[in-house]
Amino acid sequence: MKAFQILLIVVVGIALLVGSGLGFYWWSQEAFAAPVVLSEGLTADWQDGSWLITATLTDTGSEQGTTITFTANVTYTRDGQQISTDSEPVTLTVGASELTKQWTTTEPVSLSIVEGSANGSGGCEQLPDGRLRWWVSAPNDGLEKTFSFRVR
């Protein structure tokens, strides 16, 4: 009887150990089921055995082609009489510009950029010291721009 009790305890212990291991495997897969927000405009998503890094940016300044009209009003007193006059209007048109946001890892990483995985409005490179640098660029058109690449 005592041998049976020991065998039962061992079997239950193994079942709990394997079950908790499977639970950890399931949890670890679930942990990467949604993109991880690294900072504003930057996410990492575990897909197909590599990290998909996605950077987004919108130039929130005045859009290209926006016109801004200025007029000045001058009021002064001459010989005791108050005189007021308006200037001719001056119209300025916002020109094209491009905003770029850049990230660089602070330490060398053991990951490499997957060849041919870069996509969108930006770029990435592995620096000679092993750090990664990437950027996304957005013209002042009011639209969100995205750049993505994979590392493994």
MODELLER restraints for C-alpha pairs under 7 A, 6 or more apart:
rsr = mdl.restraints
at = mdl.atoms
rsr.add(forms.Gaussian(group=physical.xy_distance, feature=features.Distance(at['CA:32:A'], at['CA:45:A']), mean=6.90, stdev=0.5))
rsr.add(forms.Gaussian(group=physical.xy_distance, feature=features.Distance(at['CA:32:A'], at['CA:46:A']), mean=5.81, stdev=0.5))
rsr.add(forms.Gaussian(group=physical.xy_distance, feature=features.Distance(at['CA:34:A'], at['CA:45:A']), mean=6.59, stdev=0.5))
rsr.add(forms.Gaussian(group=physical.xy_distance, feature=features.Distance(at['CA:35:A'], at['CA:43:A']), mean=6.04, stdev=0.5))
rsr.add(forms.Gaussian(group=physical.xy_distance, feature=features.Distance(at['CA:35:A'], at['CA:44:A']), mean=5.45, stdev=0.5))
rsr.add(forms.Gaussian(group=physical.xy_distance, feature=features.Distance(at['CA:35:A'], at['CA:45:A']), mean=4.28, stdev=0.5))
rsr.add(forms.Gaussian(group=physical.xy_distance, feature=features.Distance(at['CA:36:A'], at['CA:43:A']), mean=5.41, stdev=0.5))
rsr.add(forms.Gaussian(group=physical.xy_distance, feature=features.Distance(at['CA:36:A'], at['CA:44:A']), mean=5.15, stdev=0.5))
rsr.add(forms.Gaussian(group=physical.xy_distance, feature=features.Distance(at['CA:36:A'], at['CA:45:A']), mean=6.13, stdev=0.5))
rsr.add(forms.Gaussian(group=physical.xy_distance, feature=features.Distance(at['CA:37:A'], at['CA:43:A']), mean=4.45, stdev=0.5))
rsr.add(forms.Gaussian(group=physical.xy_distance, feature=features.Distance(at['CA:37:A'], at['CA:44:A']), mean=6.59, stdev=0.5))
rsr.add(forms.Gaussian(group=physical.xy_distance, feature=features.Distance(at['CA:38:A'], at['CA:44:A']), mean=6.94, stdev=0.5))
rsr.add(forms.Gaussian(group=physical.xy_distance, feature=features.Distance(at['CA:41:A'], at['CA:55:A']), mean=5.48, stdev=0.5))
rsr.add(forms.Gaussian(group=physical.xy_distance, feature=features.Distance(at['CA:41:A'], at['CA:56:A']), mean=4.87, stdev=0.5))
rsr.add(forms.Gaussian(group=physical.xy_distance, feature=features.Distance(at['CA:41:A'], at['CA:57:A']), mean=6.38, stdev=0.5))
rsr.add(forms.Gaussian(group=physical.xy_distance, feature=features.Distance(at['CA:42:A'], at['CA:54:A']), mean=5.75, stdev=0.5))
rsr.add(forms.Gaussian(group=physical.xy_distance, feature=features.Distance(at['CA:42:A'], at['CA:55:A']), mean=4.57, stdev=0.5))
rsr.add(forms.Gaussian(group=physical.xy_distance, feature=features.Distance(at['CA:42:A'], at['CA:56:A']), mean=6.54, stdev=0.5))
rsr.add(forms.Gaussian(group=physical.xy_distance, feature=features.Distance(at['CA:43:A'], at['CA:53:A']), mean=5.86, stdev=0.5))
rsr.add(forms.Gaussian(group=physical.xy_distance, feature=features.Distance(at['CA:43:A'], at['CA:54:A']), mean=5.31, stdev=0.5))
rsr.add(forms.Gaussian(group=physical.xy_distance, feature=features.Distance(at['CA:43:A'], at['CA:55:A']), mean=6.64, stdev=0.5))
rsr.add(forms.Gaussian(group=physical.xy_distance, feature=features.Distance(at['CA:44:A'], at['CA:51:A']), mean=6.15, stdev=0.5))
rsr.add(forms.Gaussian(group=physical.xy_distance, feature=features.Distance(at['CA:44:A'], at['CA:52:A']), mean=5.53, stdev=0.5))
rsr.add(forms.Gaussian(group=physical.xy_distance, feature=features.Distance(at['CA:44:A'], at['CA:53:A']), mean=4.58, stdev=0.5))
rsr.add(forms.Gaussian(group=physical.xy_distance, feature=features.Distance(at['CA:44:A'], at['CA:54:A']), mean=6.38, stdev=0.5))
rsr.add(forms.Gaussian(group=physical.xy_distance, feature=features.Distance(at['CA:45:A'], at['CA:51:A']), mean=5.50, stdev=0.5))
rsr.add(forms.Gaussian(group=physical.xy_distance, feature=features.Distance(at['CA:45:A'], at['CA:52:A']), mean=5.05, stdev=0.5))
rsr.add(forms.Gaussian(group=physical.xy_distance, feature=features.Distance(at['CA:45:A'], at['CA:53:A']), mean=6.61, stdev=0.5))
rsr.add(forms.Gaussian(group=physical.xy_distance, feature=features.Distance(at['CA:46:A'], at['CA:52:A']), mean=6.27, stdev=0.5))
rsr.add(forms.Gaussian(group=physical.xy_distance, feature=features.Distance(at['CA:50:A'], at['CA:150:A']), mean=6.31, stdev=0.5))
rsr.add(forms.Gaussian(group=physical.xy_distance, feature=features.Distance(at['CA:50:A'], at['CA:151:A']), mean=5.76, stdev=0.5))
rsr.add(forms.Gaussian(group=physical.xy_distance, feature=features.Distance(at['CA:50:A'], at['CA:152:A']), mean=4.84, stdev=0.5))
rsr.add(forms.Gaussian(group=physical.xy_distance, feature=features.Distance(at['CA:51:A'], at['CA:150:A']), mean=5.41, stdev=0.5))
rsr.add(forms.Gaussian(group=physical.xy_distance, feature=features.Distance(at['CA:51:A'], at['CA:151:A']), mean=5.29, stdev=0.5))
rsr.add(forms.Gaussian(group=physical.xy_distance, feature=features.Distance(at['CA:51:A'], at['CA:152:A']), mean=6.30, stdev=0.5))
rsr.add(forms.Gaussian(group=physical.xy_distance, feature=features.Distance(at['CA:52:A'], at['CA:148:A']), mean=6.76, stdev=0.5))
rsr.add(forms.Gaussian(group=physical.xy_distance, feature=features.Distance(at['CA:52:A'], at['CA:149:A']), mean=5.77, stdev=0.5))
rsr.add(forms.Gaussian(group=physical.xy_distance, feature=features.Distance(at['CA:52:A'], at['CA:150:A']), mean=4.51, stdev=0.5))
rsr.add(forms.Gaussian(group=physical.xy_distance, feature=features.Distance(at['CA:52:A'], at['CA:151:A']), mean=6.75, stdev=0.5))
rsr.add(forms.Gaussian(group=physical.xy_distance, feature=features.Distance(at['CA:53:A'], at['CA:148:A']), mean=5.43, stdev=0.5))
rsr.add(forms.Gaussian(group=physical.xy_distance, feature=features.Distance(at['CA:53:A'], at['CA:149:A']), mean=5.46, stdev=0.5))
rsr.add(forms.Gaussian(group=physical.xy_distance, feature=features.Distance(at['CA:53:A'], at['CA:150:A']), mean=5.99, stdev=0.5))
rsr.add(forms.Gaussian(group=physical.xy_distance, feature=features.Distance(at['CA:54:A'], at['CA:146:A']), mean=6.91, stdev=0.5))
rsr.add(forms.Gaussian(group=physical.xy_distance, feature=features.Distance(at['CA:54:A'], at['CA:147:A']), mean=5.81, stdev=0.5))
rsr.add(forms.Gaussian(group=physical.xy_distance, feature=features.Distance(at['CA:54:A'], at['CA:148:A']), mean=4.28, stdev=0.5))
rsr.add(forms.Gaussian(group=physical.xy_distance, feature=features.Distance(at['CA:54:A'], at['CA:149:A']), mean=6.79, stdev=0.5))
rsr.add(forms.Gaussian(group=physical.xy_distance, feature=features.Distance(at['CA:55:A'], at['CA:136:A']), mean=6.30, stdev=0.5))
rsr.add(forms.Gaussian(group=physical.xy_distance, feature=features.Distance(at['CA:55:A'], at['CA:146:A']), mean=5.71, stdev=0.5))
rsr.add(forms.Gaussian(group=physical.xy_distance, feature=features.Distance(at['CA:55:A'], at['CA:147:A']), mean=5.30, stdev=0.5))
rsr.add(forms.Gaussian(group=physical.xy_distance, feature=features.Distance(at['CA:55:A'], at['CA:148:A']), mean=6.21, stdev=0.5))
rsr.add(forms.Gaussian(group=physical.xy_distance, feature=features.Distance(at['CA:56:A'], at['CA:136:A']), mean=6.68, stdev=0.5))
rsr.add(forms.Gaussian(group=physical.xy_distance, feature=features.Distance(at['CA:56:A'], at['CA:144:A']), mean=6.65, stdev=0.5))
rsr.add(forms.Gaussian(group=physical.xy_distance, feature=features.Distance(at['CA:56:A'], at['CA:145:A']), mean=5.62, stdev=0.5))
rsr.add(forms.Gaussian(group=physical.xy_distance, feature=features.Distance(at['CA:56:A'], at['CA:146:A']), mean=4.46, stdev=0.5))
rsr.add(forms.Gaussian(group=physical.xy_distance, feature=features.Distance(at['CA:56:A'], at['CA:147:A']), mean=6.49, stdev=0.5))
rsr.add(forms.Gaussian(group=physical.xy_distance, feature=features.Distance(at['CA:57:A'], at['CA:136:A']), mean=6.66, stdev=0.5))
rsr.add(forms.Gaussian(group=physical.xy_distance, feature=features.Distance(at['CA:57:A'], at['CA:137:A']), mean=6.96, stdev=0.5))
rsr.add(forms.Gaussian(group=physical.xy_distance, feature=features.Distance(at['CA:57:A'], at['CA:138:A']), mean=6.23, stdev=0.5))
rsr.add(forms.Gaussian(group=physical.xy_distance, feature=features.Distance(at['CA:57:A'], at['CA:144:A']), mean=5.57, stdev=0.5))
rsr.add(forms.Gaussian(group=physical.xy_distance, feature=features.Distance(at['CA:57:A'], at['CA:145:A']), mean=5.40, stdev=0.5))
rsr.add(forms.Gaussian(group=physical.xy_distance, feature=features.Distance(at['CA:57:A'], at['CA:146:A']), mean=6.62, stdev=0.5))
rsr.add(forms.Gaussian(group=physical.xy_distance, feature=features.Distance(at['CA:58:A'], at['CA:138:A']), mean=5.94, stdev=0.5))
rsr.add(forms.Gaussian(group=physical.xy_distance, feature=features.Distance(at['CA:58:A'], at['CA:142:A']), mean=6.38, stdev=0.5))
rsr.add(forms.Gaussian(group=physical.xy_distance, feature=features.Distance(at['CA:58:A'], at['CA:143:A']), mean=5.91, stdev=0.5))
rsr.add(forms.Gaussian(group=physical.xy_distance, feature=features.Distance(at['CA:58:A'], at['CA:144:A']), mean=4.44, stdev=0.5))
rsr.add(forms.Gaussian(group=physical.xy_distance, feature=features.Distance(at['CA:58:A'], at['CA:145:A']), mean=6.22, stdev=0.5))
rsr.add(forms.Gaussian(group=physical.xy_distance, feature=features.Distance(at['CA:59:A'], at['CA:99:A']), mean=6.10, stdev=0.5))
rsr.add(forms.Gaussian(group=physical.xy_distance, feature=features.Distance(at['CA:59:A'], at['CA:138:A']), mean=5.94, stdev=0.5))
rsr.add(forms.Gaussian(group=physical.xy_distance, feature=features.Distance(at['CA:59:A'], at['CA:139:A']), mean=6.46, stdev=0.5))
rsr.add(forms.Gaussian(group=physical.xy_distance, feature=features.Distance(at['CA:59:A'], at['CA:140:A']), mean=5.23, stdev=0.5))
rsr.add(forms.Gaussian(group=physical.xy_distance, feature=features.Distance(at['CA:59:A'], at['CA:142:A']), mean=6.05, stdev=0.5))
rsr.add(forms.Gaussian(group=physical.xy_distance, feature=features.Distance(at['CA:60:A'], at['CA:142:A']), mean=6.37, stdev=0.5))
rsr.add(forms.Gaussian(group=physical.xy_distance, feature=features.Distance(at['CA:61:A'], at['CA:140:A']), mean=6.68, stdev=0.5))
rsr.add(forms.Gaussian(group=physical.xy_distance, feature=features.Distance(at['CA:62:A'], at['CA:140:A']), mean=6.84, stdev=0.5))
rsr.add(forms.Gaussian(group=physical.xy_distance, feature=features.Distance(at['CA:63:A'], at['CA:94:A']), mean=6.88, stdev=0.5))
rsr.add(forms.Gaussian(group=physical.xy_distance, feature=features.Distance(at['CA:63:A'], at['CA:140:A']), mean=4.96, stdev=0.5))
rsr.add(forms.Gaussian(group=physical.xy_distance, feature=features.Distance(at['CA:63:A'], at['CA:141:A']), mean=5.14, stdev=0.5))
rsr.add(forms.Gaussian(group=physical.xy_distance, feature=features.Distance(at['CA:63:A'], at['CA:142:A']), mean=6.10, stdev=0.5))
rsr.add(forms.Gaussian(group=physical.xy_distance, feature=features.Distance(at['CA:64:A'], at['CA:94:A']), mean=5.14, stdev=0.5))
rsr.add(forms.Gaussian(group=physical.xy_distance, feature=features.Distance(at['CA:64:A'], at['CA:95:A']), mean=5.13, stdev=0.5))
rsr.add(forms.Gaussian(group=physical.xy_distance, feature=features.Distance(at['CA:64:A'], at['CA:96:A']), mean=5.21, stdev=0.5))
rsr.add(forms.Gaussian(group=physical.xy_distance, feature=features.Distance(at['CA:64:A'], at['CA:140:A']), mean=5.75, stdev=0.5))
rsr.add(forms.Gaussian(group=physical.xy_distance, feature=features.Distance(at['CA:64:A'], at['CA:141:A']), mean=6.04, stdev=0.5))
rsr.add(forms.Gaussian(group=physical.xy_distance, feature=features.Distance(at['CA:65:A'], at['CA:93:A']), mean=5.74, stdev=0.5))
rsr.add(forms.Gaussian(group=physical.xy_distance, feature=features.Distance(at['CA:65:A'], at['CA:94:A']), mean=5.26, stdev=0.5))
rsr.add(forms.Gaussian(group=physical.xy_distance, feature=features.Distance(at['CA:65:A'], at['CA:95:A']), mean=6.28, stdev=0.5))
rsr.add(forms.Gaussian(group=physical.xy_distance, feature=features.Distance(at['CA:66:A'], at['CA:93:A']), mean=5.65, stdev=0.5))
rsr.add(forms.Gaussian(group=physical.xy_distance, feature=features.Distance(at['CA:66:A'], at['CA:94:A']), mean=5.33, stdev=0.5))
rsr.add(forms.Gaussian(group=physical.xy_distance, feature=features.Distance(at['CA:67:A'], at['CA:91:A']), mean=6.54, stdev=0.5))
rsr.add(forms.Gaussian(group=physical.xy_distance, feature=features.Distance(at['CA:67:A'], at['CA:92:A']), mean=5.57, stdev=0.5))
rsr.add(forms.Gaussian(group=physical.xy_distance, feature=features.Distance(at['CA:67:A'], at['CA:93:A']), mean=4.40, stdev=0.5))
rsr.add(forms.Gaussian(group=physical.xy_distance, feature=features.Distance(at['CA:67:A'], at['CA:94:A']), mean=6.33, stdev=0.5))
rsr.add(forms.Gaussian(group=physical.xy_distance, feature=features.Distance(at['CA:68:A'], at['CA:91:A']), mean=5.60, stdev=0.5))
rsr.add(forms.Gaussian(group=physical.xy_distance, feature=features.Distance(at['CA:68:A'], at['CA:92:A']), mean=5.21, stdev=0.5))
rsr.add(forms.Gaussian(group=physical.xy_distance, feature=features.Distance(at['CA:68:A'], at['CA:93:A']), mean=6.37, stdev=0.5))
rsr.add(forms.Gaussian(group=physical.xy_distance, feature=features.Distance(at['CA:69:A'], at['CA:89:A']), mean=6.43, stdev=0.5))
rsr.add(forms.Gaussian(group=physical.xy_distance, feature=features.Distance(at['CA:69:A'], at['CA:90:A']), mean=5.56, stdev=0.5))
rsr.add(forms.Gaussian(group=physical.xy_distance, feature=features.Distance(at['CA:69:A'], at['CA:91:A']), mean=4.23, stdev=0.5))
rsr.add(forms.Gaussian(group=physical.xy_distance, feature=features.Distance(at['CA:69:A'], at['CA:92:A']), mean=6.27, stdev=0.5))
rsr.add(forms.Gaussian(group=physical.xy_distance, feature=features.Distance(at['CA:70:A'], at['CA:89:A']), mean=5.58, stdev=0.5))
rsr.add(forms.Gaussian(group=physical.xy_distance, feature=features.Distance(at['CA:70:A'], at['CA:90:A']), mean=5.14, stdev=0.5))
rsr.add(forms.Gaussian(group=physical.xy_distance, feature=features.Distance(at['CA:70:A'], at['CA:91:A']), mean=6.28, stdev=0.5))
rsr.add(forms.Gaussian(group=physical.xy_distance, feature=features.Distance(at['CA:71:A'], at['CA:86:A']), mean=6.93, stdev=0.5))
rsr.add(forms.Gaussian(group=physical.xy_distance, feature=features.Distance(at['CA:71:A'], at['CA:87:A']), mean=5.70, stdev=0.5))
rsr.add(forms.Gaussian(group=physical.xy_distance, feature=features.Distance(at['CA:71:A'], at['CA:88:A']), mean=6.34, stdev=0.5))
rsr.add(forms.Gaussian(group=physical.xy_distance, feature=features.Distance(at['CA:71:A'], at['CA:89:A']), mean=4.71, stdev=0.5))
rsr.add(forms.Gaussian(group=physical.xy_distance, feature=features.Distance(at['CA:71:A'], at['CA:90:A']), mean=6.37, stdev=0.5))
rsr.add(forms.Gaussian(group=physical.xy_distance, feature=features.Distance(at['CA:72:A'], at['CA:86:A']), mean=5.69, stdev=0.5))
rsr.add(forms.Gaussian(group=physical.xy_distance, feature=features.Distance(at['CA:72:A'], at['CA:87:A']), mean=5.18, stdev=0.5))
rsr.add(forms.Gaussian(group=physical.xy_distance, feature=features.Distance(at['CA:73:A'], at['CA:85:A']), mean=5.78, stdev=0.5))
rsr.add(forms.Gaussian(group=physical.xy_distance, feature=features.Distance(at['CA:73:A'], at['CA:86:A']), mean=4.42, stdev=0.5))
rsr.add(forms.Gaussian(group=physical.xy_distance, feature=features.Distance(at['CA:73:A'], at['CA:87:A']), mean=6.30, stdev=0.5))
rsr.add(forms.Gaussian(group=physical.xy_distance, feature=features.Distance(at['CA:74:A'], at['CA:84:A']), mean=5.60, stdev=0.5))
rsr.add(forms.Gaussian(group=physical.xy_distance, feature=features.Distance(at['CA:74:A'], at['CA:85:A']), mean=5.40, stdev=0.5))
rsr.add(forms.Gaussian(group=physical.xy_distance, feature=features.Distance(at['CA:74:A'], at['CA:86:A']), mean=6.31, stdev=0.5))
rsr.add(forms.Gaussian(group=physical.xy_distance, feature=features.Distance(at['CA:75:A'], at['CA:82:A']), mean=6.97, stdev=0.5))
rsr.add(forms.Gaussian(group=physical.xy_distance, feature=features.Distance(at['CA:75:A'], at['CA:83:A']), mean=5.60, stdev=0.5))
rsr.add(forms.Gaussian(group=physical.xy_distance, feature=features.Distance(at['CA:75:A'], at['CA:84:A']), mean=4.20, stdev=0.5))
rsr.add(forms.Gaussian(group=physical.xy_distance, feature=features.Distance(at['CA:75:A'], at['CA:85:A']), mean=6.51, stdev=0.5))
rsr.add(forms.Gaussian(group=physical.xy_distance, feature=features.Distance(at['CA:76:A'], at['CA:82:A']), mean=5.68, stdev=0.5))
rsr.add(forms.Gaussian(group=physical.xy_distance, feature=features.Distance(at['CA:76:A'], at['CA:83:A']), mean=5.35, stdev=0.5))
rsr.add(forms.Gaussian(group=physical.xy_distance, feature=features.Distance(at['CA:76:A'], at['CA:84:A']), mean=6.46, stdev=0.5))
rsr.add(forms.Gaussian(group=physical.xy_distance, feature=features.Distance(at['CA:77:A'], at['CA:83:A']), mean=5.80, stdev=0.5))
rsr.add(forms.Gaussian(group=physical.xy_distance, feature=features.Distance(at['CA:96:A'], at['CA:140:A']), mean=6.47, stdev=0.5))
rsr.add(forms.Gaussian(group=physical.xy_distance, feature=features.Distance(at['CA:97:A'], at['CA:139:A']), mean=5.71, stdev=0.5))
rsr.add(forms.Gaussian(group=physical.xy_distance, feature=features.Distance(at['CA:97:A'], at['CA:140:A']), mean=5.75, stdev=0.5))
rsr.add(forms.Gaussian(group=physical.xy_distance, feature=features.Distance(at['CA:98:A'], at['CA:137:A']), mean=6.59, stdev=0.5))
rsr.add(forms.Gaussian(group=physical.xy_distance, feature=features.Distance(at['CA:98:A'], at['CA:138:A']), mean=5.52, stdev=0.5))
rsr.add(forms.Gaussian(group=physical.xy_distance, feature=features.Distance(at['CA:98:A'], at['CA:139:A']), mean=4.12, stdev=0.5))
rsr.add(forms.Gaussian(group=physical.xy_distance, feature=features.Distance(at['CA:98:A'], at['CA:140:A']), mean=6.04, stdev=0.5))
rsr.add(forms.Gaussian(group=physical.xy_distance, feature=features.Distance(at['CA:99:A'], at['CA:137:A']), mean=5.63, stdev=0.5))
rsr.add(forms.Gaussian(group=physical.xy_distance, feature=features.Distance(at['CA:99:A'], at['CA:138:A']), mean=5.26, stdev=0.5))
rsr.add(forms.Gaussian(group=physical.xy_distance, feature=features.Distance(at['CA:99:A'], at['CA:139:A']), mean=6.11, stdev=0.5))
rsr.add(forms.Gaussian(group=physical.xy_distance, feature=features.Distance(at['CA:100:A'], at['CA:135:A']), mean=6.75, stdev=0.5))
rsr.add(forms.Gaussian(group=physical.xy_distance, feature=features.Distance(at['CA:100:A'], at['CA:136:A']), mean=5.72, stdev=0.5))
rsr.add(forms.Gaussian(group=physical.xy_distance, feature=features.Distance(at['CA:100:A'], at['CA:137:A']), mean=4.26, stdev=0.5))
rsr.add(forms.Gaussian(group=physical.xy_distance, feature=features.Distance(at['CA:100:A'], at['CA:138:A']), mean=6.38, stdev=0.5))
rsr.add(forms.Gaussian(group=physical.xy_distance, feature=features.Distance(at['CA:101:A'], at['CA:135:A']), mean=5.56, stdev=0.5))
rsr.add(forms.Gaussian(group=physical.xy_distance, feature=features.Distance(at['CA:101:A'], at['CA:136:A']), mean=5.63, stdev=0.5))
rsr.add(forms.Gaussian(group=physical.xy_distance, feature=features.Distance(at['CA:101:A'], at['CA:137:A']), mean=6.53, stdev=0.5))
rsr.add(forms.Gaussian(group=physical.xy_distance, feature=features.Distance(at['CA:102:A'], at['CA:134:A']), mean=5.81, stdev=0.5))
rsr.add(forms.Gaussian(group=physical.xy_distance, feature=features.Distance(at['CA:102:A'], at['CA:135:A']), mean=4.16, stdev=0.5))
rsr.add(forms.Gaussian(group=physical.xy_distance, feature=features.Distance(at['CA:102:A'], at['CA:136:A']), mean=6.66, stdev=0.5))
rsr.add(forms.Gaussian(group=physical.xy_distance, feature=features.Distance(at['CA:103:A'], at['CA:133:A']), mean=5.70, stdev=0.5))
rsr.add(forms.Gaussian(group=physical.xy_distance, feature=features.Distance(at['CA:103:A'], at['CA:134:A']), mean=5.52, stdev=0.5))
rsr.add(forms.Gaussian(group=physical.xy_distance, feature=features.Distance(at['CA:103:A'], at['CA:135:A']), mean=6.20, stdev=0.5))
rsr.add(forms.Gaussian(group=physical.xy_distance, feature=features.Distance(at['CA:104:A'], at['CA:131:A']), mean=6.93, stdev=0.5))
rsr.add(forms.Gaussian(group=physical.xy_distance, feature=features.Distance(at['CA:104:A'], at['CA:132:A']), mean=5.61, stdev=0.5))
rsr.add(forms.Gaussian(group=physical.xy_distance, feature=features.Distance(at['CA:104:A'], at['CA:133:A']), mean=4.26, stdev=0.5))
rsr.add(forms.Gaussian(group=physical.xy_distance, feature=features.Distance(at['CA:104:A'], at['CA:134:A']), mean=6.57, stdev=0.5))
rsr.add(forms.Gaussian(group=physical.xy_distance, feature=features.Distance(at['CA:105:A'], at['CA:131:A']), mean=5.55, stdev=0.5))
rsr.add(forms.Gaussian(group=physical.xy_distance, feature=features.Distance(at['CA:105:A'], at['CA:132:A']), mean=5.50, stdev=0.5))
rsr.add(forms.Gaussian(group=physical.xy_distance, feature=features.Distance(at['CA:105:A'], at['CA:133:A']), mean=6.63, stdev=0.5))
rsr.add(forms.Gaussian(group=physical.xy_distance, feature=features.Distance(at['CA:106:A'], at['CA:131:A']), mean=6.97, stdev=0.5))
rsr.add(forms.Gaussian(group=physical.xy_distance, feature=features.Distance(at['CA:107:A'], at['CA:131:A']), mean=5.87, stdev=0.5))
rsr.add(forms.Gaussian(group=physical.xy_distance, feature=features.Distance(at['CA:108:A'], at['CA:129:A']), mean=6.38, stdev=0.5))
rsr.add(forms.Gaussian(group=physical.xy_distance, feature=features.Distance(at['CA:108:A'], at['CA:130:A']), mean=4.35, stdev=0.5))
rsr.add(forms.Gaussian(group=physical.xy_distance, feature=features.Distance(at['CA:108:A'], at['CA:131:A']), mean=4.12, stdev=0.5))
rsr.add(forms.Gaussian(group=physical.xy_distance, feature=features.Distance(at['CA:109:A'], at['CA:130:A']), mean=5.91, stdev=0.5))
rsr.add(forms.Gaussian(group=physical.xy_distance, feature=features.Distance(at['CA:109:A'], at['CA:131:A']), mean=5.81, stdev=0.5))
rsr.add(forms.Gaussian(group=physical.xy_distance, feature=features.Distance(at['CA:111:A'], at['CA:151:A']), mean=5.83, stdev=0.5))
rsr.add(forms.Gaussian(group=physical.xy_distance, feature=features.Distance(at['CA:111:A'], at['CA:152:A']), mean=5.04, stdev=0.5))
rsr.add(forms.Gaussian(group=physical.xy_distance, feature=features.Distance(at['CA:112:A'], at['CA:151:A']), mean=5.26, stdev=0.5))
rsr.add(forms.Gaussian(group=physical.xy_distance, feature=features.Distance(at['CA:112:A'], at['CA:152:A']), mean=5.59, stdev=0.5))
rsr.add(forms.Gaussian(group=physical.xy_distance, feature=features.Distance(at['CA:113:A'], at['CA:150:A']), mean=5.85, stdev=0.5))
rsr.add(forms.Gaussian(group=physical.xy_distance, feature=features.Distance(at['CA:113:A'], at['CA:151:A']), mean=4.42, stdev=0.5))
rsr.add(forms.Gaussian(group=physical.xy_distance, feature=features.Distance(at['CA:113:A'], at['CA:152:A']), mean=6.76, stdev=0.5))
rsr.add(forms.Gaussian(group=physical.xy_distance, feature=features.Distance(at['CA:114:A'], at['CA:150:A']), mean=5.36, stdev=0.5))
rsr.add(forms.Gaussian(group=physical.xy_distance, feature=features.Distance(at['CA:114:A'], at['CA:151:A']), mean=5.37, stdev=0.5))
rsr.add(forms.Gaussian(group=physical.xy_distance, feature=features.Distance(at['CA:114:A'], at['CA:152:A']), mean=6.82, stdev=0.5))
rsr.add(forms.Gaussian(group=physical.xy_distance, feature=features.Distance(at['CA:117:A'], at['CA:149:A']), mean=5.05, stdev=0.5))
rsr.add(forms.Gaussian(group=physical.xy_distance, feature=features.Distance(at['CA:117:A'], at['CA:150:A']), mean=5.69, stdev=0.5))
rsr.add(forms.Gaussian(group=physical.xy_distance, feature=features.Distance(at['CA:118:A'], at['CA:148:A']), mean=5.69, stdev=0.5))
rsr.add(forms.Gaussian(group=physical.xy_distance, feature=features.Distance(at['CA:118:A'], at['CA:149:A']), mean=4.29, stdev=0.5))
rsr.add(forms.Gaussian(group=physical.xy_distance, feature=features.Distance(at['CA:119:A'], at['CA:147:A']), mean=5.69, stdev=0.5))
rsr.add(forms.Gaussian(group=physical.xy_distance, feature=features.Distance(at['CA:119:A'], at['CA:148:A']), mean=5.33, stdev=0.5))
rsr.add(forms.Gaussian(group=physical.xy_distance, feature=features.Distance(at['CA:119:A'], at['CA:149:A']), mean=6.35, stdev=0.5))
rsr.add(forms.Gaussian(group=physical.xy_distance, feature=features.Distance(at['CA:120:A'], at['CA:146:A']), mean=5.65, stdev=0.5))
rsr.add(forms.Gaussian(group=physical.xy_distance, feature=features.Distance(at['CA:120:A'], at['CA:147:A']), mean=4.32, stdev=0.5))
rsr.add(forms.Gaussian(group=physical.xy_distance, feature=features.Distance(at['CA:120:A'], at['CA:148:A']), mean=6.46, stdev=0.5))
rsr.add(forms.Gaussian(group=physical.xy_distance, feature=features.Distance(at['CA:121:A'], at['CA:136:A']), mean=5.76, stdev=0.5))
rsr.add(forms.Gaussian(group=physical.xy_distance, feature=features.Distance(at['CA:121:A'], at['CA:137:A']), mean=5.71, stdev=0.5))
rsr.add(forms.Gaussian(group=physical.xy_distance, feature=features.Distance(at['CA:121:A'], at['CA:145:A']), mean=6.30, stdev=0.5))
rsr.add(forms.Gaussian(group=physical.xy_distance, feature=features.Distance(at['CA:121:A'], at['CA:146:A']), mean=5.95, stdev=0.5))
rsr.add(forms.Gaussian(group=physical.xy_distance, feature=features.Distance(at['CA:121:A'], at['CA:147:A']), mean=5.20, stdev=0.5))
rsr.add(forms.Gaussian(group=physical.xy_distance, feature=features.Distance(at['CA:122:A'], at['CA:135:A']), mean=5.27, stdev=0.5))
rsr.add(forms.Gaussian(group=physical.xy_distance, feature=features.Distance(at['CA:122:A'], at['CA:136:A']), mean=4.11, stdev=0.5))
rsr.add(forms.Gaussian(group=physical.xy_distance, feature=features.Distance(at['CA:122:A'], at['CA:137:A']), mean=5.49, stdev=0.5))
rsr.add(forms.Gaussian(group=physical.xy_distance, feature=features.Distance(at['CA:122:A'], at['CA:147:A']), mean=5.42, stdev=0.5))
rsr.add(forms.Gaussian(group=physical.xy_distance, feature=features.Distance(at['CA:123:A'], at['CA:134:A']), mean=5.55, stdev=0.5))
rsr.add(forms.Gaussian(group=physical.xy_distance, feature=features.Distance(at['CA:123:A'], at['CA:135:A']), mean=5.50, stdev=0.5))
rsr.add(forms.Gaussian(group=physical.xy_distance, feature=features.Distance(at['CA:123:A'], at['CA:136:A']), mean=6.72, stdev=0.5))
rsr.add(forms.Gaussian(group=physical.xy_distance, feature=features.Distance(at['CA:124:A'], at['CA:133:A']), mean=5.61, stdev=0.5))
rsr.add(forms.Gaussian(group=physical.xy_distance, feature=features.Distance(at['CA:124:A'], at['CA:134:A']), mean=4.01, stdev=0.5))
rsr.add(forms.Gaussian(group=physical.xy_distance, feature=features.Distance(at['CA:124:A'], at['CA:135:A']), mean=6.47, stdev=0.5))
rsr.add(forms.Gaussian(group=physical.xy_distance, feature=features.Distance(at['CA:125:A'], at['CA:132:A']), mean=6.01, stdev=0.5))
rsr.add(forms.Gaussian(group=physical.xy_distance, feature=features.Distance(at['CA:125:A'], at['CA:133:A']), mean=5.45, stdev=0.5))
rsr.add(forms.Gaussian(group=physical.xy_distance, feature=features.Distance(at['CA:125:A'], at['CA:134:A']), mean=6.37, stdev=0.5))
rsr.add(forms.Gaussian(group=physical.xy_distance, feature=features.Distance(at['CA:126:A'], at['CA:132:A']), mean=4.67, stdev=0.5))
rsr.add(forms.Gaussian(group=physical.xy_distance, feature=features.Distance(at['CA:126:A'], at['CA:133:A']), mean=6.37, stdev=0.5))
rsr.add(forms.Gaussian(group=physical.xy_distance, feature=features.Distance(at['CA:136:A'], at['CA:146:A']), mean=6.67, stdev=0.5))
rsr.add(forms.Gaussian(group=physical.xy_distance, feature=features.Distance(at['CA:136:A'], at['CA:147:A']), mean=5.66, stdev=0.5))
rsr.add(forms.Gaussian(group=physical.xy_distance, feature=features.Distance(at['CA:137:A'], at['CA:145:A']), mean=6.98, stdev=0.5))
rsr.add(forms.Gaussian(group=physical.xy_distance, feature=features.Distance(at['CA:138:A'], at['CA:145:A']), mean=5.64, stdev=0.5))
